[in-house]
Amino acid sequence: MTSENDMALSHAEYWDEYYSKSDGAAPTHEWFRSFGDLEQFFRTNFFDADGLTPSDKPLILNLDSGDSVIPVELASRGYQRQLCVDFSRWHL
Ligand SMILES: C[S@@+](CC[C@H](N)C(=O)[O-])C[C@H]1O[C@@H](n2cnc3c(N)ncnc32)[C@H](O)[C@@H]1O
């Protein structure tokens, strides 16, 4: 990737165009790791951690959430207080 392409990543229009190609049913990409890849890490450091269990009702901030399914997976495990932030209007 060129530095010009790198710069494009910092503009919402780039991501609007990127996500416009999604079929809306499946995530376009899990950029870092899938939920399955992270589940053991979450279990050790999050799901079973003092003050962070679903019954503790922690507030979770998902920055640059894109169309990741991780917020949905967390919600299905009882984490209902989540805020997803992304500047691509595709997610509105
Ligand atoms: C590489 S994707 C990652 C998406 C998601 N976290 C995942 O793992 O599938 C980067 C996301 O960050 C968003 N983004 C990039 N810069 C941002 C900014 N300054 N403010 C808000 N969102 C931003 C983009 O719209 C895009 O959805």
PDBQT file of the ligand as one rigid body, heavy atoms in Angstrom, charges set to zero:
ROOT
HETATM    1  C1  LIG A 101      -9.969  -1.484   9.640  1.00  0.00    +0.000 C 
HETATM    2  S1  LIG A 101     -11.695  -1.066   9.960  1.00  0.00    +0.000 S 
HETATM    3  C2  LIG A 101     -11.964  -1.961  11.481  1.00  0.00    +0.000 C 
HETATM    4  C3  LIG A 101     -13.416  -2.298  11.699  1.00  0.00    +0.000 C 
HETATM    5  C4  LIG A 101     -13.683  -3.201  12.937  1.00  0.00    +0.000 C 
HETATM    6  N1  LIG A 101     -13.078  -2.664  14.149  1.00  0.00    +0.000 N 
HETATM    7  C5  LIG A 101     -13.225  -4.628  12.709  1.00  0.00    +0.000 C 
HETATM    8  O1  LIG A 101     -12.287  -5.081  13.375  1.00  0.00    +0.000 OA
HETATM    9  O2  LIG A 101     -13.821  -5.323  11.849  1.00  0.00    +0.000 OA
HETATM   10  C6  LIG A 101     -11.480   0.610  10.536  1.00  0.00    +0.000 C 
HETATM   11  C7  LIG A 101     -12.776   1.313  10.922  1.00  0.00    +0.000 C 
HETATM   12  O3  LIG A 101     -12.454   2.522  11.595  1.00  0.00    +0.000 OA
HETATM   13  C8  LIG A 101     -13.303   3.570  11.150  1.00  0.00    +0.000 C 
HETATM   14  N2  LIG A 101     -12.560   4.820  11.383  1.00  0.00    +0.000 N 
HETATM   15  C9  LIG A 101     -11.332   5.146  10.918  1.00  0.00    +0.000 A 
HETATM   16  N3  LIG A 101     -10.941   6.354  11.358  1.00  0.00    +0.000 NA
HETATM   17  C10 LIG A 101     -11.949   6.811  12.161  1.00  0.00    +0.000 A 
HETATM   18  C11 LIG A 101     -12.133   8.020  12.903  1.00  0.00    +0.000 A 
HETATM   19  N4  LIG A 101     -11.205   8.991  12.927  1.00  0.00    +0.000 N 
HETATM   20  N5  LIG A 101     -13.280   8.156  13.610  1.00  0.00    +0.000 NA
HETATM   21  C12 LIG A 101     -14.233   7.181  13.587  1.00  0.00    +0.000 A 
HETATM   22  N6  LIG A 101     -14.116   6.014  12.895  1.00  0.00    +0.000 NA
HETATM   23  C13 LIG A 101     -12.980   5.839  12.178  1.00  0.00    +0.000 A 
HETATM   24  C14 LIG A 101     -13.610   3.235   9.704  1.00  0.00    +0.000 C 
HETATM   25  O4  LIG A 101     -14.827   3.795   9.243  1.00  0.00    +0.000 OA
HETATM   26  C15 LIG A 101     -13.660   1.701   9.741  1.00  0.00    +0.000 C 
HETATM   27  O5  LIG A 101     -14.976   1.226   9.951  1.00  0.00    +0.000 OA
ENDROOT
TORSDOF 0
